[in-house]
Amino acid sequence: MSFIKDIIVAVKGFFMGAANVVPGVSGGTIALISGIYEELVGALDAVMSPAPWKALFQGRFKDFWKGVHGRFLLWLALGVILSIFTLAKLIEHELLYHPILVWAFFFGLILASAFYMFRDIKGWKVRDVLFALAGLLLGLVVCTLSPTSTPDSKWFIFLCGALAICTMILPGISGSFILVILGKYDYIMSAVSNMDIPVLLVFAFGCAVGILAFAKFLNWLLARWERQTMLVLLGFVLGSLVKVWPWNDLDSCAYAQMLRSNLLPAELLESGSSADAYNALTGIGETLDRQVPGAILWCVIGIAVIVLIQVLSNRQKKA
């Protein structure tokens, strides 16, 4: 039974990793609705506490491992890492060639996530609505920011990792979207696909520092203002839907990714505007109406995935 629980944690980690590969989807949202959010924040906070490390230096390895929730974090990390390295190329490719269907799938994921978050909050009051609206406005502002041009220096890659990883435990916005805003999404995805070890090590170190520091703050926040924090996060989740609307800015987003990835044939690049080249390659402009049923289908599949995770989580709690 214990091993089965470990596998379930790894599967949840896999979904968290998959969510963070895509700009606009939060691994923290997956952790929240799958029932491991508080355990995740608590475990990361424990890593920053002195007691487990004192036990380690005294040679009490079992106490250290238990104190930092080692088994939970190990299996979760295995799932996240496996997801990132197995799905990076697939999702990158699908975002380039089938963006409407991919975004529809993740639109369904976020929509269902917001529903479960809303359902778990009882006894709504006027101030609760105000907190949720504040989160909604914040989400809209953040998700409509434009990507910027930034350096490829190692110090900046470290900073990107520290900022992006915080969103893995923050429902509503993904680390990948932070990378988009910082202008480093394609750069890091390329490093993952090509196994650029120096870049990945610097990025991973930034992630480690960022997540431990942020987890300490978030655990403190949830301990004192849990309801208010969750209301703001709910609004943030709803606000993030604007980023993953399937027909959101296809020309400037998907075409730009293909251009930087050298996936457009030379004759298309010489033919005129980006929209013409993109439509000629993908047929988006000519088959927009025909993709509506497919988008609806994949949105429903996304909703079904969240429902399945929720059902499995409830069964685990009853076991």
JOKA-V91436 format. One record per pair of residues at least 4 apart in sequence whose ideal C-beta (glycine too) atoms are under 8 Angstrom apart, sorted by the first residue. I is the first residue (numbers start at 1). J is the second residue. D is the distance in Angstrom with one decimal. If there is no record, write none. Layout:
i=(I | I)
j=(J | J)
d=(D | D)
This chain:
i=(1 | 1 | 2 | 3 | 4 | 5 | 5 | 6 | 6 | 6 | 7 | 7 | 8 | 8 | 8 | 9 | 9 | 9 | 9 | 9 | 9 | 10 | 10 | 10 | 10 | 10 | 10 | 11 | 11 | 12 | 12 | 12 | 12 | 12 | 12 | 12 | 12 | 13 | 13 | 13 | 13 | 13 | 13 | 13 | 13 | 14 | 14 | 14 | 14 | 14 | 15 | 15 | 15 | 15 | 15 | 15 | 15 | 15 | 16 | 16 | 16 | 16 | 16 | 16 | 16 | 16 | 16 | 16 | 17 | 17 | 17 | 17 | 17 | 17 | 17 | 17 | 17 | 18 | 18 | 18 | 18 | 19 | 19 | 19 | 19 | 19 | 19 | 19 | 19 | 20 | 20 | 20 | 20 | 20 | 20 | 20 | 20 | 20 | 20 | 21 | 21 | 21 | 21 | 21 | 21 | 21 | 22 | 22 | 22 | 22 | 22 | 22 | 23 | 23 | 23 | 23 | 23 | 23 | 23 | 24 | 24 | 24 | 24 | 24 | 24 | 24 | 24 | 24 | 24 | 24 | 25 | 25 | 25 | 25 | 25 | 25 | 25 | 26 | 26 | 26 | 26 | 26 | 26 | 26 | 26 | 26 | 26 | 26 | 27 | 27 | 27 | 27 | 27 | 27 | 27 | 28 | 28 | 28 | 28 | 28 | 28 | 28 | 28 | 29 | 29 | 29 | 29 | 29 | 29 | 29 | 29 | 30 | 30 | 30 | 31 | 31 | 31 | 31 | 31 | 32 | 32 | 32 | 32 | 32 | 33 | 33 | 33 | 33 | 33 | 33 | 33 | 33 | 34 | 34 | 34 | 34 | 35 | 35 | 35 | 35 | 36 | 36 | 36 | 37 | 37 | 37 | 38 | 38 | 39 | 39 | 39 | 40 | 40 | 40 | 41 | 41 | 41 | 41 | 41 | 41 | 42 | 42 | 42 | 43 | 43 | 43 | 43 | 43 | 44 | 44 | 44 | 44 | 44 | 44 | 44 | 44 | 45 | 45 | 45 | 45 | 46 | 46 | 46 | 46 | 47 | 47 | 47 | 47 | 47 | 48 | 48 | 48 | 48 | 49 | 49 | 50 | 51 | 51 | 52 | 52 | 52 | 52 | 52 | 53 | 53 | 54 | 55 | 55 | 55 | 55 | 55 | 56 | 56 | 56 | 60 | 61 | 62 | 63 | 64 | 64 | 65 | 65 | 66 | 68 | 69 | 70 | 71 | 72 | 73 | 74 | 75 | 76 | 77 | 78 | 79 | 80 | 80 | 81 | 82 | 83 | 84 | 84 | 85 | 86 | 87 | 88 | 88 | 88 | 88 | 89 | 89 | 90 | 91 | 91 | 92 | 92 | 92 | 92 | 92 | 93 | 94 | 94 | 94 | 94 | 95 | 95 | 95 | 95 | 96 | 96 | 96 | 96 | 96 | 97 | 98 | 99 | 99 | 99 | 99 | 99 | 99 | 100 | 100 | 100 | 100 | 100 | 100 | 100 | 100 | 101 | 101 | 101 | 101 | 101 | 101 | 102 | 102 | 103 | 103 | 103 | 103 | 103 | 104 | 104 | 104 | 104 | 104 | 104 | 104 | 104 | 104 | 105 | 105 | 105 | 105 | 105 | 106 | 106 | 106 | 107 | 107 | 107 | 107 | 107 | 107 | 107 | 108 | 108 | 108 | 108 | 108 | 108 | 108 | 108 | 108 | 108 | 109 | 109 | 109 | 109 | 109 | 110 | 110 | 110 | 110 | 110 | 111 | 111 | 111 | 111 | 111 | 112 | 112 | 112 | 112 | 112 | 112 | 113 | 113 | 113 | 113 | 114 | 114 | 114 | 114 | 114 | 115 | 116 | 116 | 116 | 117 | 117 | 117 | 117 | 117 | 117 | 118 | 120 | 121 | 121 | 121 | 121 | 121 | 124 | 124 | 125 | 126 | 127 | 128 | 128 | 128 | 129 | 130 | 131 | 131 | 131 | 131 | 131 | 132 | 132 | 132 | 132 | 132 | 132 | 133 | 133 | 134 | 134 | 134 | 135 | 135 | 135 | 135 | 135 | 135 | 135 | 135 | 135 | 135 | 135 | 136 | 136 | 136 | 136 | 136 | 137 | 137 | 137 | 138 | 138 | 138 | 138 | 138 | 139 | 139 | 139 | 139 | 139 | 139 | 139 | 139 | 139 | 139 | 140 | 140 | 140 | 141 | 141 | 142 | 142 | 142 | 142 | 143 | 143 | 143 | 143 | 143 | 143 | 144 | 144 | 145 | 146 | 147 | 147 | 147 | 147 | 147 | 148 | 148 | 148 | 149 | 150 | 150 | 150 | 150 | 151 | 152 | 152 | 152 | 153 | 154 | 154 | 154 | 154 | 155 | 156 | 156 | 157 | 157 | 157 | 157 | 157 | 157 | 157 | 158 | 158 | 158 | 158 | 158 | 158 | 159 | 159 | 160 | 160 | 160 | 160 | 160 | 160 | 160 | 160 | 161 | 161 | 161 | 161 | 161 | 161 | 161 | 161 | 161 | 162 | 162 | 162 | 162 | 162 | 162 | 163 | 163 | 163 | 164 | 164 | 164 | 164 | 164 | 164 | 164 | 165 | 165 | 165 | 165 | 165 | 165 | 165 | 166 | 166 | 166 | 166 | 166 | 167 | 167 | 167 | 167 | 167 | 168 | 168 | 169 | 169 | 169 | 169 | 170 | 170 | 170 | 171 | 171 | 171 | 172 | 172 | 172 | 172 | 172 | 173 | 173 | 173 | 173 | 174 | 175 | 176 | 176 | 177 | 177 | 177 | 178 | 179 | 179 | 179 | 180 | 183 | 184 | 185 | 186 | 186 | 186 | 186 | 187 | 187 | 188 | 188 | 188 | 189 | 190 | 190 | 191 | 191 | 191 | 191 | 191 | 192 | 195 | 196 | 197 | 198 | 199 | 200 | 201 | 202 | 203 | 204 | 205 | 206 | 207 | 208 | 209 | 210 | 211 | 212 | 213 | 214 | 215 | 216 | 217 | 218 | 219 | 220 | 221 | 221 | 222 | 222 | 225 | 226 | 227 | 228 | 229 | 230 | 231 | 232 | 233 | 234 | 235 | 236 | 237 | 240 | 241 | 242 | 243 | 244 | 246 | 246 | 247 | 248 | 249 | 250 | 250 | 250 | 250 | 251 | 251 | 251 | 251 | 252 | 252 | 253 | 254 | 254 | 254 | 255 | 255 | 255 | 255 | 255 | 256 | 256 | 257 | 258 | 258 | 258 | 258 | 259 | 259 | 259 | 259 | 264 | 264 | 264 | 264 | 265 | 265 | 266 | 267 | 268 | 268 | 268 | 268 | 269 | 271 | 271 | 271 | 272 | 272 | 273 | 274 | 275 | 275 | 276 | 277 | 278 | 278 | 278 | 279 | 279 | 279 | 279 | 283 | 284 | 284 | 287 | 288 | 290 | 291 | 292 | 293 | 294 | 295 | 296 | 297 | 298 | 299 | 300 | 301 | 302 | 303 | 304 | 305 | 306 | 307 | 308 | 309 | 310 | 311 | 312 | 313 | 314 | 315)
j=(5 | 319 | 6 | 7 | 8 | 9 | 316 | 10 | 71 | 75 | 11 | 75 | 12 | 312 | 316 | 13 | 36 | 72 | 75 | 76 | 79 | 14 | 75 | 76 | 78 | 79 | 82 | 15 | 79 | 16 | 30 | 31 | 34 | 36 | 76 | 79 | 309 | 17 | 75 | 76 | 77 | 78 | 79 | 80 | 83 | 18 | 79 | 80 | 82 | 83 | 19 | 27 | 30 | 34 | 79 | 83 | 305 | 309 | 20 | 27 | 28 | 30 | 31 | 76 | 79 | 80 | 83 | 168 | 21 | 27 | 79 | 80 | 81 | 82 | 83 | 84 | 87 | 22 | 83 | 87 | 91 | 25 | 26 | 27 | 29 | 30 | 106 | 109 | 174 | 25 | 26 | 27 | 80 | 84 | 167 | 168 | 174 | 175 | 176 | 83 | 84 | 87 | 88 | 91 | 176 | 189 | 91 | 95 | 102 | 106 | 174 | 176 | 174 | 176 | 177 | 179 | 180 | 185 | 243 | 103 | 106 | 110 | 143 | 173 | 174 | 176 | 177 | 240 | 243 | 244 | 29 | 106 | 109 | 110 | 174 | 176 | 244 | 30 | 110 | 167 | 168 | 170 | 171 | 172 | 173 | 174 | 237 | 240 | 31 | 80 | 167 | 168 | 169 | 174 | 175 | 32 | 37 | 167 | 168 | 169 | 170 | 171 | 172 | 33 | 109 | 110 | 113 | 117 | 171 | 172 | 237 | 34 | 113 | 309 | 36 | 37 | 40 | 169 | 171 | 37 | 113 | 117 | 171 | 233 | 112 | 113 | 116 | 117 | 306 | 309 | 310 | 313 | 309 | 310 | 312 | 313 | 313 | 314 | 316 | 317 | 40 | 76 | 313 | 41 | 169 | 171 | 42 | 222 | 43 | 69 | 72 | 44 | 76 | 169 | 45 | 169 | 215 | 218 | 219 | 222 | 46 | 69 | 219 | 47 | 68 | 69 | 72 | 73 | 48 | 73 | 169 | 211 | 212 | 215 | 216 | 219 | 49 | 215 | 216 | 219 | 52 | 67 | 68 | 69 | 52 | 68 | 73 | 212 | 215 | 212 | 213 | 215 | 216 | 53 | 67 | 54 | 55 | 67 | 56 | 63 | 64 | 67 | 68 | 57 | 64 | 58 | 60 | 61 | 63 | 64 | 67 | 60 | 61 | 64 | 64 | 65 | 66 | 67 | 68 | 70 | 70 | 71 | 70 | 73 | 73 | 74 | 75 | 76 | 77 | 78 | 79 | 80 | 81 | 82 | 83 | 84 | 168 | 85 | 86 | 87 | 88 | 192 | 192 | 90 | 91 | 92 | 189 | 192 | 193 | 93 | 193 | 94 | 95 | 102 | 96 | 189 | 193 | 257 | 261 | 97 | 98 | 99 | 101 | 102 | 99 | 102 | 254 | 257 | 254 | 257 | 258 | 261 | 263 | 282 | 102 | 103 | 246 | 250 | 253 | 254 | 284 | 104 | 246 | 247 | 250 | 284 | 291 | 294 | 295 | 105 | 246 | 291 | 294 | 295 | 298 | 106 | 298 | 107 | 244 | 245 | 246 | 248 | 108 | 246 | 294 | 295 | 296 | 297 | 298 | 299 | 302 | 109 | 298 | 299 | 301 | 302 | 110 | 244 | 302 | 111 | 241 | 244 | 245 | 246 | 299 | 302 | 112 | 298 | 299 | 300 | 301 | 302 | 303 | 304 | 305 | 306 | 113 | 302 | 303 | 305 | 306 | 114 | 237 | 240 | 241 | 244 | 115 | 241 | 299 | 302 | 303 | 116 | 302 | 303 | 305 | 306 | 307 | 117 | 171 | 237 | 306 | 118 | 234 | 237 | 238 | 241 | 119 | 120 | 306 | 310 | 121 | 171 | 230 | 233 | 234 | 237 | 234 | 230 | 128 | 227 | 230 | 231 | 234 | 128 | 129 | 129 | 130 | 131 | 132 | 227 | 231 | 133 | 134 | 135 | 228 | 231 | 232 | 235 | 136 | 231 | 232 | 234 | 235 | 238 | 137 | 235 | 138 | 232 | 235 | 139 | 172 | 231 | 232 | 233 | 234 | 235 | 236 | 237 | 238 | 239 | 140 | 235 | 236 | 238 | 239 | 141 | 235 | 239 | 142 | 232 | 235 | 236 | 239 | 143 | 172 | 173 | 235 | 236 | 237 | 238 | 239 | 240 | 242 | 144 | 239 | 242 | 145 | 239 | 173 | 181 | 236 | 239 | 173 | 177 | 239 | 240 | 242 | 243 | 242 | 243 | 181 | 181 | 180 | 181 | 182 | 183 | 185 | 181 | 182 | 183 | 183 | 156 | 182 | 183 | 184 | 156 | 156 | 157 | 187 | 157 | 158 | 198 | 199 | 202 | 159 | 160 | 184 | 161 | 184 | 188 | 199 | 202 | 203 | 206 | 162 | 202 | 203 | 205 | 206 | 209 | 163 | 206 | 164 | 178 | 179 | 182 | 184 | 188 | 203 | 206 | 165 | 202 | 203 | 204 | 205 | 206 | 207 | 209 | 210 | 166 | 206 | 207 | 209 | 210 | 213 | 178 | 182 | 210 | 175 | 176 | 178 | 179 | 182 | 207 | 210 | 175 | 206 | 207 | 208 | 210 | 211 | 214 | 170 | 175 | 210 | 211 | 214 | 173 | 174 | 175 | 177 | 178 | 175 | 211 | 211 | 214 | 215 | 218 | 214 | 218 | 233 | 233 | 236 | 237 | 233 | 236 | 237 | 239 | 240 | 177 | 178 | 236 | 240 | 178 | 179 | 180 | 185 | 181 | 240 | 243 | 182 | 184 | 185 | 188 | 185 | 187 | 188 | 189 | 190 | 257 | 260 | 261 | 191 | 199 | 192 | 199 | 203 | 193 | 194 | 196 | 195 | 196 | 199 | 200 | 203 | 200 | 200 | 200 | 201 | 202 | 203 | 204 | 205 | 206 | 207 | 208 | 209 | 210 | 211 | 212 | 213 | 214 | 215 | 216 | 217 | 218 | 219 | 220 | 221 | 222 | 223 | 224 | 225 | 229 | 226 | 229 | 229 | 230 | 231 | 232 | 233 | 234 | 235 | 236 | 237 | 238 | 239 | 240 | 241 | 244 | 245 | 248 | 248 | 248 | 295 | 299 | 288 | 253 | 253 | 254 | 255 | 278 | 284 | 255 | 274 | 275 | 278 | 256 | 274 | 257 | 258 | 278 | 282 | 259 | 274 | 275 | 277 | 278 | 260 | 274 | 261 | 263 | 264 | 278 | 281 | 263 | 264 | 269 | 274 | 268 | 269 | 277 | 281 | 269 | 281 | 270 | 271 | 276 | 277 | 280 | 281 | 277 | 276 | 277 | 280 | 276 | 277 | 277 | 278 | 279 | 285 | 280 | 281 | 282 | 284 | 285 | 283 | 284 | 285 | 286 | 287 | 288 | 291 | 291 | 292 | 294 | 295 | 296 | 297 | 298 | 299 | 300 | 301 | 302 | 303 | 304 | 305 | 306 | 307 | 308 | 309 | 310 | 311 | 312 | 313 | 314 | 315 | 316 | 317 | 318 | 319)
d=(6.6 | 7.5 | 6.6 | 6.6 | 6.5 | 6.5 | 7.0 | 6.4 | 7.0 | 4.6 | 6.4 | 7.6 | 6.6 | 6.8 | 6.0 | 6.4 | 6.9 | 6.2 | 4.4 | 5.4 | 7.1 | 6.4 | 4.6 | 7.0 | 5.4 | 3.8 | 7.8 | 6.8 | 6.2 | 6.4 | 6.7 | 7.0 | 4.8 | 5.8 | 7.0 | 6.6 | 7.2 | 6.3 | 6.9 | 4.0 | 6.7 | 6.7 | 2.6 | 4.5 | 7.1 | 6.4 | 4.1 | 7.2 | 6.1 | 4.3 | 6.3 | 7.8 | 4.8 | 7.3 | 7.8 | 7.3 | 7.7 | 6.7 | 6.5 | 3.5 | 7.8 | 4.8 | 5.9 | 7.6 | 7.2 | 5.6 | 7.4 | 6.7 | 6.8 | 6.7 | 6.5 | 3.8 | 7.0 | 7.2 | 3.0 | 4.7 | 7.3 | 7.5 | 4.8 | 5.3 | 7.5 | 4.3 | 6.2 | 4.6 | 7.0 | 5.2 | 7.8 | 7.2 | 6.3 | 7.3 | 7.3 | 4.3 | 7.9 | 7.5 | 7.4 | 5.7 | 5.2 | 4.8 | 5.8 | 7.3 | 6.2 | 5.7 | 5.9 | 5.1 | 6.0 | 7.8 | 5.9 | 7.4 | 7.4 | 5.7 | 6.6 | 5.8 | 6.1 | 4.3 | 4.2 | 7.4 | 4.7 | 6.2 | 7.1 | 7.8 | 6.5 | 7.6 | 7.1 | 7.7 | 5.9 | 7.5 | 5.2 | 6.1 | 4.0 | 4.1 | 7.3 | 4.7 | 6.1 | 6.4 | 4.9 | 7.6 | 6.7 | 7.3 | 8.0 | 5.9 | 7.7 | 6.7 | 5.3 | 5.5 | 5.5 | 4.8 | 7.5 | 7.3 | 6.4 | 7.5 | 7.5 | 4.5 | 7.7 | 6.8 | 7.3 | 6.2 | 7.1 | 6.4 | 6.0 | 4.9 | 4.7 | 4.2 | 7.2 | 6.5 | 7.8 | 6.8 | 4.4 | 8.0 | 4.2 | 6.5 | 6.1 | 5.8 | 7.5 | 7.1 | 5.2 | 4.6 | 5.3 | 6.8 | 7.6 | 4.2 | 7.3 | 6.6 | 4.8 | 7.8 | 7.8 | 5.2 | 4.5 | 6.9 | 6.2 | 6.6 | 5.8 | 7.6 | 4.8 | 7.2 | 7.7 | 4.9 | 3.9 | 7.7 | 7.1 | 6.5 | 5.4 | 7.5 | 7.9 | 6.5 | 7.7 | 7.6 | 6.0 | 7.3 | 6.0 | 7.2 | 6.4 | 6.5 | 7.1 | 6.0 | 6.2 | 6.0 | 5.7 | 5.5 | 5.0 | 6.5 | 6.3 | 7.2 | 6.4 | 7.0 | 6.9 | 3.6 | 5.7 | 5.4 | 7.3 | 7.8 | 6.9 | 6.2 | 6.3 | 3.3 | 7.8 | 7.6 | 6.8 | 5.2 | 5.5 | 3.9 | 6.3 | 6.0 | 5.2 | 5.9 | 7.3 | 5.0 | 7.7 | 5.9 | 7.7 | 5.3 | 7.7 | 7.0 | 4.9 | 7.8 | 7.5 | 5.8 | 6.7 | 6.0 | 6.5 | 7.2 | 4.9 | 3.2 | 4.8 | 6.5 | 7.2 | 6.3 | 4.2 | 7.8 | 4.0 | 4.5 | 6.1 | 7.3 | 6.7 | 4.0 | 6.3 | 6.2 | 6.2 | 5.9 | 6.5 | 7.6 | 4.0 | 7.2 | 7.1 | 6.9 | 5.6 | 5.9 | 6.6 | 6.1 | 5.9 | 6.5 | 6.7 | 6.4 | 6.0 | 6.1 | 6.2 | 6.4 | 7.9 | 6.3 | 5.9 | 5.5 | 5.9 | 6.5 | 6.6 | 7.6 | 5.3 | 6.1 | 6.0 | 4.5 | 5.6 | 6.2 | 5.2 | 6.3 | 6.1 | 7.2 | 6.8 | 5.5 | 6.8 | 8.0 | 8.0 | 6.3 | 5.1 | 7.9 | 7.6 | 5.0 | 5.6 | 5.4 | 6.8 | 6.7 | 6.2 | 5.6 | 5.2 | 6.9 | 6.2 | 6.2 | 5.8 | 5.9 | 7.5 | 6.0 | 7.4 | 4.6 | 7.8 | 6.2 | 4.6 | 6.6 | 7.5 | 7.0 | 5.0 | 7.4 | 5.4 | 6.5 | 7.7 | 7.2 | 5.5 | 6.2 | 4.8 | 6.7 | 7.7 | 6.0 | 5.2 | 7.0 | 4.2 | 7.0 | 6.7 | 4.4 | 7.6 | 3.8 | 7.3 | 8.0 | 4.4 | 4.5 | 7.3 | 6.8 | 4.2 | 6.8 | 6.1 | 4.4 | 6.4 | 5.0 | 6.2 | 6.1 | 6.6 | 4.9 | 6.6 | 6.2 | 5.5 | 6.7 | 6.2 | 7.0 | 3.9 | 6.3 | 6.6 | 2.6 | 4.3 | 7.9 | 7.8 | 7.7 | 6.2 | 4.3 | 7.5 | 6.4 | 5.8 | 6.3 | 6.3 | 6.2 | 5.7 | 6.2 | 6.7 | 6.8 | 7.5 | 7.6 | 6.5 | 6.7 | 6.9 | 4.3 | 7.9 | 3.6 | 6.4 | 6.4 | 7.3 | 6.1 | 5.8 | 6.1 | 6.6 | 4.7 | 5.3 | 7.7 | 6.3 | 6.5 | 7.1 | 6.0 | 7.1 | 7.2 | 7.1 | 7.2 | 4.7 | 6.2 | 6.2 | 7.9 | 7.2 | 7.4 | 6.5 | 6.7 | 6.9 | 4.9 | 6.6 | 7.5 | 6.6 | 6.5 | 6.4 | 7.5 | 5.5 | 6.2 | 6.4 | 6.7 | 5.3 | 3.8 | 5.4 | 7.2 | 6.3 | 4.8 | 7.2 | 5.5 | 4.2 | 7.9 | 6.4 | 6.2 | 6.3 | 6.0 | 6.4 | 6.1 | 7.4 | 6.6 | 3.7 | 6.2 | 6.3 | 2.5 | 4.4 | 7.9 | 7.7 | 6.8 | 6.5 | 3.7 | 7.3 | 5.4 | 4.6 | 6.4 | 7.5 | 7.0 | 6.3 | 7.3 | 7.1 | 6.1 | 6.7 | 5.8 | 5.9 | 7.0 | 6.2 | 4.1 | 7.1 | 6.7 | 2.1 | 5.1 | 7.9 | 6.1 | 4.4 | 6.0 | 7.2 | 8.0 | 6.2 | 7.9 | 8.0 | 7.6 | 7.1 | 7.1 | 6.1 | 5.3 | 5.4 | 4.0 | 6.7 | 7.8 | 5.2 | 7.9 | 5.1 | 5.8 | 7.7 | 5.2 | 7.7 | 7.0 | 6.8 | 5.0 | 5.3 | 6.1 | 5.6 | 4.3 | 6.3 | 5.1 | 7.2 | 7.2 | 6.5 | 7.1 | 6.4 | 7.9 | 8.0 | 4.9 | 6.6 | 6.3 | 7.7 | 6.6 | 7.2 | 7.8 | 6.1 | 4.8 | 5.3 | 6.8 | 6.5 | 5.4 | 7.3 | 6.3 | 3.9 | 7.9 | 6.3 | 6.4 | 5.7 | 7.6 | 6.1 | 5.3 | 4.9 | 7.2 | 6.8 | 6.6 | 6.0 | 7.3 | 4.2 | 6.7 | 7.0 | 2.7 | 4.3 | 8.0 | 6.3 | 7.4 | 4.3 | 6.9 | 5.5 | 3.2 | 7.9 | 5.5 | 7.2 | 6.4 | 3.6 | 7.4 | 4.5 | 5.4 | 7.8 | 7.2 | 7.6 | 5.9 | 7.3 | 3.9 | 7.9 | 4.6 | 4.5 | 7.7 | 5.9 | 7.7 | 5.4 | 6.5 | 4.2 | 5.2 | 5.7 | 4.6 | 7.5 | 5.8 | 5.7 | 6.7 | 6.8 | 7.1 | 6.2 | 6.4 | 7.8 | 7.3 | 7.3 | 4.8 | 7.0 | 5.8 | 5.5 | 3.2 | 4.3 | 7.2 | 5.3 | 5.6 | 7.1 | 6.5 | 5.6 | 7.3 | 6.5 | 6.6 | 5.9 | 6.6 | 7.9 | 6.5 | 6.3 | 4.8 | 4.1 | 5.7 | 4.4 | 7.9 | 5.5 | 6.1 | 6.0 | 6.4 | 5.5 | 7.4 | 6.6 | 7.8 | 6.5 | 7.5 | 6.2 | 6.3 | 5.9 | 7.4 | 7.8 | 3.9 | 4.2 | 5.5 | 7.3 | 6.9 | 7.4 | 6.0 | 6.0 | 6.6 | 6.1 | 5.9 | 6.4 | 6.6 | 6.4 | 6.5 | 6.6 | 5.9 | 6.0 | 6.5 | 6.3 | 5.9 | 5.9 | 7.0 | 7.0 | 6.0 | 6.0 | 6.6 | 6.3 | 6.2 | 6.3 | 6.6 | 6.1 | 5.4 | 4.9 | 5.7 | 5.4 | 6.2 | 6.4 | 6.5 | 6.3 | 6.3 | 6.8 | 6.3 | 6.4 | 6.7 | 6.1 | 6.4 | 7.8 | 7.0 | 6.7 | 7.2 | 6.9 | 7.2 | 5.1 | 7.9 | 7.8 | 7.5 | 5.1 | 5.2 | 7.4 | 7.2 | 6.1 | 5.4 | 5.8 | 4.9 | 6.1 | 5.9 | 7.7 | 6.8 | 6.6 | 6.6 | 7.7 | 6.2 | 4.7 | 7.4 | 6.8 | 4.0 | 6.4 | 7.7 | 6.1 | 4.3 | 5.3 | 7.3 | 7.3 | 7.8 | 6.0 | 7.7 | 7.4 | 5.0 | 5.4 | 5.8 | 6.3 | 7.3 | 7.4 | 6.4 | 6.4 | 7.9 | 4.2 | 5.6 | 6.1 | 6.3 | 6.0 | 6.0 | 7.1 | 4.6 | 7.1 | 7.1 | 6.0 | 6.1 | 7.2 | 6.2 | 6.5 | 6.1 | 6.7 | 7.8 | 6.8 | 5.7 | 3.6 | 6.6 | 4.9 | 6.4 | 7.5 | 5.9 | 7.6 | 7.7 | 5.7 | 6.4 | 6.3 | 6.4 | 6.2 | 6.5 | 6.5 | 6.4 | 6.7 | 6.3 | 6.6 | 7.0 | 6.3 | 6.2 | 6.5 | 6.3 | 6.3 | 6.4 | 6.2 | 6.4 | 6.5 | 6.4 | 6.6 | 6.5 | 6.4)
